[in-house]
Amino acid sequence: MALDTGIAQYDAPEKDLYEVGEMPPLGYVPKQMYAWAIRHERHGEPDKAMLQEVVDVPELDSQDVLVLVMAAGINYNGVWAALGQPISPFDGHKQPYHIAGSDASGIIWAVGDKVKRWKVGDEVVIHCNQDDGDDEECNGGDPMYSPSQRIWGYETPDGSFSQFTRVQAQQLMPRPKHLTWEESACYTLTLATAYRMLFGHEPHDLKPGQNVLVWGASGGLGSYAIQLINTAGANAIGVISDESKRDFVMDLGAKGVLNRKDFNCWGQLPKVNTPEYNTWFAEARKFGKAIWDITGKGVNVDMVFEHPGEATFPVSTFVVKKGGMVVICAGTSGFNLTFDVRYMWMHQKRLQGSHFAHLKQASAANRLMLERRLDPCMSEVFLWNDLPDAHMKMMRNEHKPGNMSVLVQAPKTGLRTFEDALEAGR
C-alpha cells in the first residue's frame, strides 16, 4: 500500500542491509544497518573506541519512532561515550555495544502504534532528552528532574551514528526546510542546552540589558549562547583562546571579546591566603577589570555561561555580580571544581547546574531556527568514514569555530530535500 507522505514514489529493492547512502523503499525497514559502535573493552580515544559494525535495526515500542538518519551532529557526548567518562554508557544501559550520537536530522521511517503526532515521511530533527513520562515531574513538573530522565545517544544504546535510530516520539521536532541536512543535524543539542542555561532557571532567566560572560564563545555552545543573548536584548562578552576566533565571535554579535591567554588565573584555586592565592587574586581582578572595559566601570556580569569547569570555575564565581548566577552544563577541562566560598555566601551568588532541556525549551529554541533568527554556525562536515577523526579533532580542540556534522544517508553536502538526496544517490 502506498504511503501518504508527500514524497514522490521511487523504485528501490527490498534487502536486509543497505550500503551507507543507499535508500530503501520509503517505510521499508531492513533487518540490519551499519553503525559506528563502541564496546566496553574498547573504551579509549574515539579513533580506537569507535569501529564500524553491522548491527540489528532496533525494534520499536508503541511510543517509539524509527528515523532514517540523513546527517548527525558531532558533539562532546561522542567523545565522552568513547572514553567512558565521566561515566561509561554501559553502566546504565548494560547492552553489548553502544551507538553514540545525540543530534540528527532525518526522515521518519516507521512509527509505534500509539504515535499520533508524526507519520512516515516527516522530516525531523531530534532532541536528546528521553524519559518514561509517567511520574510527577513529567506531568506538571520539569521532565529534566524525572528519575527516568536520560540522554539519547549517551545513556541509551541507540544514538544517531547509524543508518537508523530509535527515539521516543516526544523527541521529534520539525526540521527547518531552509537548511541542508547537515546544517539541520548540527544544532539541536548545543542550542537547546544553551537555551535552558540562559532562560530555564528563574528568577535568573536572562533579561534585556543584562551582561553574560560566555566561555568558549567560538564553540558550539558559545556560538548559540551569543545569538540567544542577542535575541533577548542582552549583552554577550565572549572568551576565546585563539585570536583567530575573535572576528567570528564579534560577527555573531558579542559586545566584546577577551582572550584568556592574556591572563594567568586558570586551573584550580590555590589555597586561600597563601602567596599563590594572592598572585591568582591579582590576575583574576585584572580579568574582571577587562570585563569592566566592556560593560562599564564597576558593572559585573549578571550571569556566567560555564562549561569548561575546572580551569575557569574559580574565576567565574569571582567575577559574577552580587546575586548573580554561574550556570554550568559540563566540565570539559576537568570535574574537580574549586572556588573561594566567601565570595559565594557573602555576595549571595547562585551556582546552578543545567542539563540539556525538556521538549518545551527545545521547541522554543527550534522555533528561532525555523524563523531564521539564528544561524546554525556549521563549520565542518565530515564523510561517514571520517566520523572517529571528527571526534578526535573535537577532543583535541582542533576543530574550527562553530558546529560539526557527519553525513550518514545524505550522499553529499548541500541537499535540502529527500528528493535531492534520491537524485544525488543515483
C-alpha positions in Angstrom: 0.0 0.0 0.0 1.3 3.4 -0.9 2.2 5.8 1.9 0.6 9.2 2.0 3.7 11.2 2.7 4.0 13.9 0.0 7.2 12.2 -1.2 7.2 11.1 -4.8 7.4 7.3 -5.2 10.7 5.8 -6.3 12.0 2.3 -7.2 14.3 0.6 -4.7 14.8 -3.1 -3.9 13.9 -4.6 -0.6 17.1 -6.0 1.1 18.2 -7.0 4.6 21.1 -4.5 4.5 21.8 -1.3 2.5 25.1 0.4 2.0 25.5 3.8 3.6 23.8 6.4 1.4 21.6 3.7 -0.3 17.9 4.4 0.1 15.5 1.6 1.0 11.9 1.9 -0.2 10.1 4.5 1.9 8.9 2.8 5.1 10.6 -0.5 4.5 12.7 -1.5 7.5 15.7 -3.8 6.8 16.9 -6.3 9.3 20.4 -4.8 9.7 22.2 -1.5 9.4 25.7 0.0 9.5 26.7 1.8 12.7 29.8 3.2 14.5 29.8 1.0 17.6 31.7 1.3 20.9 32.2 -1.7 23.1 33.2 -1.7 26.7 36.6 -3.3 26.2 37.4 -0.7 23.5 36.9 2.4 25.8 39.5 5.0 24.9 40.1 7.7 22.3 37.5 7.9 19.6 39.7 6.6 16.8 40.2 3.3 18.7 36.9 3.1 20.5 34.6 3.6 17.5 34.5 0.9 14.9 32.0 0.4 12.1 29.9 -2.7 12.6 26.7 -4.3 11.1 24.1 -4.5 13.8 20.3 -5.1 14.0 17.9 -2.3 13.3 16.2 -1.6 16.7 12.6 -2.7 17.3 10.0 -0.1 18.2 7.8 0.2 21.3 4.4 1.7 21.0 5.6 5.3 21.5 8.8 4.9 19.6 9.8 6.2 16.1 12.4 4.9 13.7 14.2 7.6 11.9 16.4 7.3 8.8 19.4 9.4 9.7 20.4 11.8 6.9 23.1 13.5 8.9 24.3 13.5 12.5 25.8 16.2 14.7 29.3 15.9 16.3 29.4 17.0 19.9 31.3 16.1 23.1 28.8 13.4 24.1 30.5 11.2 21.5 34.0 11.9 23.0 32.7 11.1 26.5 31.0 7.9 25.3 34.2 6.7 23.6 36.3 7.5 26.7 33.7 6.1 29.1 33.9 9.4 31.1 32.5 10.9 33.2 30.6 7.6 33.3 30.6 4.6 30.9 27.3 4.4 28.9 27.4 0.6 29.6 27.0 1.3 33.3 23.5 2.5 32.5 22.0 0.5 29.6 24.0 -2.7 30.0 23.9 -3.5 26.3 26.7 -5.3 24.4 27.5 -2.2 22.3 26.9 1.5 22.3 26.0 3.7 19.3 26.8 7.3 20.2 25.4 10.5 18.6 22.9 12.9 20.3 22.0 15.1 17.3 20.4 14.2 14.0 18.3 15.2 11.1 16.3 12.6 9.2 13.1 11.2 7.9 10.6 9.2 9.9 10.7 5.6 8.6 8.3 3.8 11.0 6.2 4.7 14.0 4.9 2.8 17.0 1.2 2.0 17.1 0.4 4.8 19.7 2.3 7.6 17.9 -0.2 10.2 16.7 1.7 13.4 16.0 4.1 12.1 13.4 3.9 9.9 10.3 6.2 8.1 7.9 7.9 10.7 5.6 8.0 13.6 8.0 11.3 15.4 8.1 12.6 16.0 11.6 15.4 17.0 13.9 15.8 15.1 17.2 16.3 16.5 20.7 18.2 14.2 23.0 16.1 14.0 26.2 14.2 10.8 27.0 12.0 9.9 29.9 9.3 7.4 30.8 6.6 10.1 31.0 4.8 8.5 34.0 6.0 10.5 37.1 5.0 13.9 38.5 8.0 15.7 37.0 6.9 14.6 33.5 3.3 15.6 34.3 3.3 19.2 35.6 6.9 19.5 36.7 10.2 19.6 34.9 11.0 16.4 32.9 14.7 17.0 33.3 14.2 16.2 37.0 12.5 12.9 36.3 14.2 9.9 37.8 13.8 8.3 34.4 15.5 11.2 32.5 18.3 10.0 30.2 20.3 11.4 27.3 19.7 9.6 24.0 23.0 8.5 22.4 24.8 8.7 25.7 22.7 7.0 28.3 20.8 5.0 25.7 22.5 2.4 23.4 21.0 3.6 20.1 22.2 7.1 19.1 22.5 8.7 15.7 25.7 7.3 14.3 23.9 4.6 12.4 21.7 4.4 9.3 18.6 4.2 11.5 17.9 5.4 15.1 15.2 4.7 17.5 13.8 7.6 19.5 10.7 8.5 21.6 8.0 10.4 19.7 8.4 13.3 22.1 12.0 13.8 20.9 10.9 14.9 17.5 10.7 18.5 16.2 10.1 19.8 12.6 13.2 20.3 10.5 14.0 23.8 9.2 13.5 23.2 5.5 15.7 26.2 4.5 18.7 24.4 6.0 20.6 21.5 4.5 20.5 18.1 6.1 23.9 18.6 7.6 23.0 22.1 8.9 19.8 20.7 10.4 21.8 18.0 12.2 24.4 20.1 13.9 22.5 22.4 16.2 19.8 20.9 18.5 21.9 19.6 21.4 24.0 22.7 21.8 21.2 25.2 21.1 18.7 23.6 23.4 21.3 23.3 26.2 22.3 27.0 25.8 18.6 27.9 25.8 17.9 26.2 29.1 21.0 27.6 30.7 20.0 31.2 29.8 16.2 31.1 30.2 15.4 28.0 32.3 16.4 28.9 35.8 14.1 31.5 37.3 14.4 34.1 38.7 17.8 34.2 37.0 16.4 33.9 33.5 18.1 36.2 31.1 16.5 39.7 30.7 17.1 42.6 28.4 20.1 44.8 29.2 21.9 42.1 31.3 25.5 41.1 30.7 26.6 37.5 30.3 30.2 36.1 30.2 30.4 33.3 27.7 33.2 30.8 27.9 34.2 29.0 24.7 32.4 31.7 22.7 33.5 30.3 19.4 32.4 26.7 20.0 29.0 25.0 19.6 27.5 26.1 22.9 29.1 29.5 22.9 28.1 30.4 19.4 24.4 29.8 20.2 24.7 31.4 23.6 25.8 34.7 22.0 23.0 34.6 19.4 20.4 33.8 22.1 21.7 36.6 24.3 21.3 38.9 21.4 17.7 37.8 20.8 16.9 38.7 24.4 18.3 42.2 24.0 21.2 41.4 26.4 25.0 41.7 26.0 27.4 38.8 25.5 31.1 39.1 26.5 32.8 36.2 24.8 36.0 34.4 25.9 38.3 32.8 23.4 41.7 31.1 23.5 42.9 32.0 19.9 42.9 35.4 18.3 41.9 33.9 15.0 38.4 33.4 16.5 37.9 37.0 17.6 36.2 38.1 14.4 33.9 35.1 14.3 32.7 35.8 17.8 32.3 39.6 17.2 30.4 38.9 14.0 27.9 36.7 15.9 27.1 39.9 17.9 29.2 39.8 21.0 29.6 43.2 22.7 33.2 42.4 23.4 35.8 39.5 23.4 38.5 38.6 25.8 41.4 36.2 25.1 42.0 34.1 28.2 45.7 33.7 27.2 46.2 37.3 28.2 45.6 36.3 31.8 47.1 33.8 34.2 44.4 32.7 36.6 43.3 29.3 35.3 43.1 26.0 37.0 42.2 25.0 40.5 42.2 27.7 43.1 45.3 28.0 45.2 44.9 27.7 49.0 43.3 30.9 50.3 45.6 33.4 51.9 48.8 32.0 50.6 51.2 33.9 48.3 50.0 31.8 45.4 46.4 32.8 46.1 47.4 36.5 46.2 49.0 36.1 42.8 45.9 34.4 41.5 43.7 37.1 43.0 45.6 39.9 41.4 45.3 38.2 38.0 41.6 37.4 38.5 41.0 41.1 39.3 42.8 42.0 36.1 40.4 39.8 34.2 37.5 41.4 36.0 38.8 44.8 35.0 38.9 43.7 31.4 35.2 42.8 31.7 34.6 46.3 33.1 36.3 47.8 30.0 33.4 46.3 28.0 30.5 46.6 30.5 31.4 49.8 32.2 33.4 50.5 35.4 32.0 48.5 38.3 29.5 46.6 36.2 30.0 42.9 36.8 28.2 40.3 34.7 24.8 39.1 35.7 25.4 35.6 34.6 28.4 33.4 33.7 27.8 30.7 31.0 30.1 27.9 32.2 31.1 24.6 30.7 34.9 24.3 30.9 34.7 23.7 34.6 38.0 23.1 36.5 40.1 25.6 34.5 37.7 28.5 34.7 35.3 28.0 37.6 37.2 29.9 40.3 37.3 33.0 38.1 33.6 32.6 37.1 32.4 32.6 40.7 34.6 35.7 41.4 33.5 37.9 38.5 29.8 37.4 38.6 27.9 40.2 40.4 26.3 40.0 43.8 23.1 38.0 43.5 24.2 36.8 40.0 24.4 33.2 38.7 27.0 30.9 37.4 25.2 28.3 35.3 27.2 25.2 34.3 26.4 22.3 32.0 29.7 20.5 31.6 33.3 20.2 32.7 35.4 19.8 29.6 38.6 20.8 31.3 38.0 18.7 34.4 35.5 17.9 37.1 37.2 19.0 40.4 35.8 22.5 40.8 37.2 24.9 43.4 36.3 28.4 44.4 36.5 30.9 47.3 33.2 30.3 49.1 33.5 33.7 50.9 32.5 35.5 47.7 29.7 33.0 47.2 27.9 33.3 50.6 28.7 37.0 51.4 27.7 38.1 47.9 24.7 35.7 47.7 25.7 34.3 44.3 23.9 31.3 42.8 25.6 28.2 41.4 23.2 26.4 39.0 23.7 23.1 37.3 22.0 22.7 33.9 21.5 19.6 31.9 20.2 19.8 28.3 16.5 20.8 28.0 12.9 19.5 28.0 10.7 19.5 24.9 9.1 22.9 25.5 12.5 24.5 25.9 14.0 22.6 22.9 10.9 23.6 20.8 11.2 27.2 21.7 14.8 27.2 20.7 14.0 25.3 17.5 11.3 27.8 16.6 14.0 30.5 16.5 15.8 28.4 13.9 12.7 27.7 12.0 12.1 31.5 11.9 15.6 32.1 10.6 16.5 34.2 13.6 19.6 32.0 14.3 22.4 30.7 12.3 23.4 27.1 12.8 27.1 28.1 12.6 28.1 24.9 10.9 31.9 24.9 10.4 32.8 21.4 9.1 31.1 18.5 7.5 32.6 15.0 7.6 32.0 11.9 5.5 30.7 8.8 7.2 34.1 7.1 7.2 35.7 10.1 8.9 33.4 10.1 12.0 36.0 9.0 14.5 38.5 11.5 13.2 35.9 14.3 13.7 35.7 13.3 17.4 39.5 13.3 17.7 39.5 16.9 16.4 36.9 17.8 19.0 38.7 16.1 21.8 42.0 17.9 21.0 40.2 21.2 20.5 41.5 21.3 16.9 38.1 21.8 15.3 37.0 25.1 13.6 34.7 27.6 15.3 31.0 26.5 15.3 29.4 23.1 15.0 30.2 20.0 13.1 28.2 17.3 11.2 28.7 14.0 9.6 26.8 12.7 6.5 25.0 9.4 7.0 22.4 8.7 4.4 22.7 12.0 2.7 25.1 11.3 -0.2 26.7 14.7 -0.4 26.5 18.1 1.2 24.2 20.9 0.1 21.0 18.9 -0.2 17.7 20.2 1.3 15.1 17.6 0.5 14.6 13.9 0.3 14.2 14.1 -3.4 17.5 15.9 -3.7 19.1 13.0 -1.8 17.5 10.4 -4.1 18.6 12.2 -7.2 22.2 12.7 -5.9 22.4 9.0 -5.0 21.5 7.8 -8.4 
